[in-house]
C-alpha cells in the first residue's frame, strides 16, 4: 500500500475489490437477512417501476426502456458496486440530459431509443475505463455548489416538463421557462379530467410521503390510477394512458450505429459521465454515512460503468445512483444488494406478466410520480444559502441554476464546470500573505489582530497561506517588496512555510530571487516549519544547500536567533 499521501491512501486492488460480490456474498446470513431483503425489495419495486417508466418519458423513449434499464443496472451494480444498499437505476438528471443529447443526434436518422441505449453503453465504457485507471478523483473538479445548483435547476426543469402530462395540455417550447409560459398561456386548453387525476395523485403522493413514509405511496397511486381507467373504460375518458408495453425480456445486443454516429455519441457519453457519476457518488456518500461504509470512488466508477453498460446492452437508458430510492430501500429494512436484486425480479415479473396492466396507467399519474420524486431536489435553497458562505460559490451556483432553466442542460453544465475551475484557479492565485507577531503564549497571530508587537523591530515574520507555485509566486515577491518599503530597519525576514505544502520550479526560483534581493538589502531570509514534501523539493532544487543553517523547525527560534 502506497504511503505517498500520508494518511490518505489508495485501497489495495484485487479481484474481490473489483467484484465486491465475492466479498459480501460468502458473508451473507440467509437466516437473518433474506426475509428483510425480500420485503425491502418488494417495497423498492413499488417505487422503482413507476419512476423508471416516468424517467423513460423524460428521456423521450418508450416506457419499457426504463424497465429494461432498472433490471440490468440493478443486477450489474449488485455484482460490481461497492456500497451495500445503494440503488442504481434510471434517474432524473441523467434522463433529462440523455433526452437533450439525443435531440441533438436525431438528425442522423437513428431511432431515439437506439441512440439512448448507445449513450448508456458509451458512458458505461468511459466509466469503466476511468475506474480501471483509478480516476475517481476527477469528480472533485465539479464543485458541490455547481452540482447542487445543476440538480436543483434540472429538477425544476423536469417538473415543468411534466406539466403537459399532469394537465393534459400540449407544450412544444424548448426551454423550461418557455414551457412554463406556455402552460400558463394555454390554461384554457387544460383537460379537466386529467387535471383532476394528476393533481389528486400528486397530492396523495406528497401527503403520504410526509405523513406515512413507510406506505408505498407510488404503488398505491399507480394502482389507483390503473383501476380508475379500467373501471371507467379507456374509450370513455379523455385521460391519456401509456399504451402498448411489449411483454417479455430484451436480448443483449450492441446498438446498431455507424462509426461516425458512435463517435458523436461517445462525446455525449462523456457529459453523462460527469453528471451521472457526480450525482451517483453523492448518493453513495449519503448512503455510506448511514451504513458506516467507506466509499471507494474508483470502485464506484466501476460499478456505475457496469450498470450503464448493462443497461445499454439490454436496450435501456443511462442510469446513476439514486438517493431517494436508496433511502426508500433502507427505510424498508434492506440489508444488502439482495434487496435490489429482489426488486429487479419484481420488475422482470412485471414485464413478463403485468405489462398489459401497465398499459392502462394514466400519463397524469406517471407525471405525478416523477414530480413527487424530484420535488425535494428542486428547492433553490441550497443555492441561495451559498450567499452567506461564499460569494464565488453563489455566483457559480446561481449561474448554473438559471442557465439550466433558460438554456440547454449540457451547455449549462459545461459553463458551471468552467466556472468551478475558474474560481478554483482564482483561489489558488490569490492567497493571503500576512505578517505575524508573537502572542503572549509564544504562538503567532496576524498583525491586524492587535497582538503585541515584536520586541525586535528589525525582525519580521510573514506567512504565505498556500502552496508556492507558478500561479501565485508573484504575490510573495510583492508582499516582501511592500514589507521592505514599510520597514527600512529590517535585518531578518522569517518565512513561515507551515501552509506551503507544495513547491514547483517557479516557487523555487522565487525563493532564490528573494534571497538575492534581501541579501543585497542586508536582510537575512530564514525559512521555518517546512513540510516534508517541500523540504524534498528544496533539496532537489539546490535551495536546501543555499539556505543551510537558515531552515528551522519553528518560527520563534527563527525570529529570535542572532
Secondary structure as GFF3:
##gff-version 3
##sequence-region A 1 562
A	DSSP	alpha_helix	15	18	.	.	.	ID=ss1
A	DSSP	alpha_helix	21	24	.	.	.	ID=ss2
A	DSSP	alpha_helix	30	59	.	.	.	ID=ss3
A	DSSP	alpha_helix	63	80	.	.	.	ID=ss4
A	DSSP	beta_strand	87	89	.	.	.	ID=ss5
A	DSSP	alpha_helix	92	105	.	.	.	ID=ss6
A	DSSP	three_ten_helix	106	108	.	.	.	ID=ss7
A	DSSP	alpha_helix	112	132	.	.	.	ID=ss8
A	DSSP	three_ten_helix	136	141	.	.	.	ID=ss9
A	DSSP	alpha_helix	144	161	.	.	.	ID=ss10
A	DSSP	alpha_helix	163	167	.	.	.	ID=ss11
A	DSSP	alpha_helix	176	185	.	.	.	ID=ss12
A	DSSP	three_ten_helix	187	189	.	.	.	ID=ss13
A	DSSP	alpha_helix	192	211	.	.	.	ID=ss14
A	DSSP	alpha_helix	217	232	.	.	.	ID=ss15
A	DSSP	three_ten_helix	234	236	.	.	.	ID=ss16
A	DSSP	alpha_helix	259	291	.	.	.	ID=ss17
A	DSSP	alpha_helix	297	313	.	.	.	ID=ss18
A	DSSP	beta_strand	320	322	.	.	.	ID=ss19
A	DSSP	alpha_helix	323	331	.	.	.	ID=ss20
A	DSSP	alpha_helix	337	349	.	.	.	ID=ss21
A	DSSP	pi_helix	350	354	.	.	.	ID=ss22
A	DSSP	alpha_helix	355	358	.	.	.	ID=ss23
A	DSSP	alpha_helix	363	375	.	.	.	ID=ss24
A	DSSP	three_ten_helix	376	378	.	.	.	ID=ss25
A	DSSP	alpha_helix	381	384	.	.	.	ID=ss26
A	DSSP	alpha_helix	386	389	.	.	.	ID=ss27
A	DSSP	alpha_helix	391	406	.	.	.	ID=ss28
A	DSSP	alpha_helix	409	429	.	.	.	ID=ss29
A	DSSP	beta_strand	433	438	.	.	.	ID=ss30
A	DSSP	beta_strand	444	446	.	.	.	ID=ss31
A	DSSP	three_ten_helix	447	449	.	.	.	ID=ss32
A	DSSP	beta_strand	459	464	.	.	.	ID=ss33
A	DSSP	alpha_helix	473	486	.	.	.	ID=ss34
A	DSSP	beta_strand	492	496	.	.	.	ID=ss35
A	DSSP	alpha_helix	505	520	.	.	.	ID=ss36
A	DSSP	beta_strand	524	528	.	.	.	ID=ss37
A	DSSP	alpha_helix	532	541	.	.	.	ID=ss38
A	DSSP	alpha_helix	543	546	.	.	.	ID=ss39
A	DSSP	beta_strand	551	552	.	.	.	ID=ss40
A	DSSP	alpha_helix	555	560	.	.	.	ID=ss41
###
